[in-house]
């Protein structure tokens, strides 16, 4: 992302039970700008002053730690390059992209589970894929708000699909320009049209949803 780290970032690894006490000993007080549940792990980052990343972990294999390290650091880099203006679909899409591309994590099983979930939802005449506008906000990625783990993972996979599509047509350098344009304060869809010459409606039509 053409992003080079020059400031100190403090990383905290702790047992899941201890994670709820995070705000009691962190140097910066709440409220936090973000709290995201990922599988059995949690992550919080503060955009005020120095940034902090934390993972709640229990008996995690080294390979899996590598996945989450890339995932969480990508959140930090995206936040820095976009000046905190990146939509959630870009945050999570790039974080999963980093896990897959740089840490070797296969997401095939999650794609399969999500697509099976979508088939079931359609049989029940319930909403399946999220709109791009819905994917801009955190609720779509929070199981408690989205309607369960599979519904939340649906948002993650959609986000990854969009990021992979954008990478395939323009490459990583253009993605950096997209993030920098967001950093100038432009709205996500406006930045998307400016850099990639597509809007949300066109993305949804092209994905359709894969």
HELIX and SHEET records of a PDB file:
HELIX    1   1 UNK A   16  UNK A   19  1                                   4    
HELIX    2   2 UNK A   22  UNK A   25  1                                   4    
HELIX    3   3 UNK A   62  UNK A   81  1                                  20    
HELIX    4   4 UNK A   88  UNK A  103  1                                  16    
HELIX    5   5 UNK A  108  UNK A  123  1                                  16    
HELIX    6   6 UNK A  134  UNK A  136  5                                   3    
HELIX    7   7 UNK A  138  UNK A  141  5                                   4    
HELIX    8   8 UNK A  143  UNK A  146  1                                   4    
HELIX    9   9 UNK A  149  UNK A  170  1                                  22    
HELIX   10  10 UNK A  172  UNK A  183  1                                  12    
HELIX   11  11 UNK A  188  UNK A  196  1                                   9    
HELIX   12  12 UNK A  200  UNK A  207  1                                   8    
SHEET    1   A 2 UNK A  10  UNK A  14  0                                        
SHEET    2   A 2 UNK A  52  UNK A  56  1                                        
SHEET    1   B 2 UNK A  34  UNK A  38  0                                        
SHEET    2   B 2 UNK A  41  UNK A  45 -1                                        
END                                                                             
